[in-house]
Amino acid sequence: MIKIREALVYAAISRAYELVDYNVQTNLNKRHEFRKKTIINDKTLTEDEKRVAINKLNKDYDHFTILFNNGEGRICEDCYNECLAKSYCENCLRNYLITKFSDWSSGNIDIDNLLQKCQMESCAPDMIVEWIPFNKLENIIYLTKGGFSEIYTADWTDGCYNEWDPIKKELKKFGVQEVILKKLEIAESDDRNWFEESKSHLTINNIYSNVVPCYGLTKDPNGNYMLVMNKMNMDLRTYLQKNHNKITWQERIQIVSNIVYTLFRIHEINAIHRDLHSGNVLYYEDNQSFHVSDFGFCGPVDKPLNSIYGNLPYIAPEVIIGRETTFASDIYSIGMLMWEISSGQPPFINYEHNYLLAMNIINGMRPRIIPGTPLVYKELMEKCWNADPTKRPDIIDIDNEVYKMRKLFHDDELGQLYDTNRIFLYSNHYYDSSSRIYEFRNLPEPKNATEEEQEAFPSKTINSFNIDNLDELNNTSSNGNINSCKTFNAGTF
């Protein structure tokens, strides 16, 4: 059996993408040919590994030519229609799915219409969403409560669609596949919340591969709808804690790039993530990539009026004081994720997620920059967490800046030699960092702290505050001058 070193293959593909000069390779076809040539000339790969890498590049190319309707078309030898993909015909793929419409039904016309619409817009054989009969799921085991949803593992006996068979002219299934089932919460007062969350996941999964793959919907015998999703290996928080001392700055920037690119695609379809943190960024070992999950979810259906939902250190200050989430509030979360990727631990890890932390964030407290952080990285991070949302860069600007950083660290070998040993060690004690419901009242306007004010913020944990001060705060709160905070633990991700 031929041994393929997957890590080297994906590293070579990453280099091929980084070396593209958009001023020279000005269209999809030129960029694709350049990347293939880069792989062919890569001395770190065997000939078999080069073939694997080029096949992966071809798969990407087919996907993007269809998605952006931008490529050199051809006439399909089977349906005689013009198509863009080289390894399959998108028209044949969609027509095959249409012939199967009469073979399934969810029992809900809205879901049927949504799934059929997604299938008629499918871009690739392995990015098709579908209705999955519950009897096709076996070995269902309760795993945890993620946010406000129950999470289960299961074996999907058929598995997802994964390739087009040009001989039989049909889609082939992967076979038995381990998946995650996410139960959708439905409240009597609002029976559309679950549908909107499903629509967000299915629509974006149908066109972009950077989100956690969602294969479709199912319904259990009790009538509960569930998203069927790919089982990932671990979240970013765990990945950083396990690998922090082994990750180069080039690799850290690549992680940021994965997250930023995904958010760029989410914003591109006019959607907002609303709860972006390291528990919602998941690592998939098979292709060594990071994927974003749980976008568009704004909390449990019975969330109290005027409350907010999220992971407090990542929530933008304007949202903490009660304003709506926006594209800019997602950008604030990117800044916090950049700090976590640089440090290896969540922001404000030693602080209780309560009113005191919320007030400090509103008054401009941000995590202290880690020694050895590259200047360009530091400057972009600080722009992202600016207290004024109008002064944060948009996702396109961030994507461009991160691309420049990737080029810089690829071209400059010294860029990989930043001393990660200078980064401080993990805390031995930290507070639960799951998303929760918070209720804050009459908070002041957010502001940026001066350097002096930033240095003056306490570096110790909330629990080490003088007990007399806490009593004073509690007494003041009961008089209504300091605002109360209610938190409801939403479990871990």
Secondary structure, DSSP 8 states (H G I E B T S, - for coil): -----HHHHHHHHHHHHHT--TTTS-SHHHHHHHHHHHHHT-TTS-HHHHHHHHHHHHHHHHHHHHHTT-S--EE-TTT--EE--SSS-HHHHHHHHHHTGGG---S-HHHHHHHHHHHHT--STTS--EE--GGGEEEEEEEEEETTEEEEEEEESS--EEEEETTTTEEEE--SEEEEEEE---BTTBTTHHHHHHHHHHHHHTT-SSB--EEEEEE-TTS-EEEEEE--SEEHHHHHHHHGGG--HHHHHHHHHHHHHHHHHHHHTT---S--SGGGEEEETTTTEEEE-STT--S-TT--TT-EEE-GGGS-HHHHTT----HHHHHHHHHHHHHHHHHSS-TTTTS-SSHHHHHHHHTT------TT--HHHHHHHHHHT-SSGGGS--HHHHHHHHHHHHHHHHH-GGGGG--GGGS----S-------EEEE--S--------HHHHHHS--S-GGGS-HHHHHHHHHHHHTTSS---EEEE----
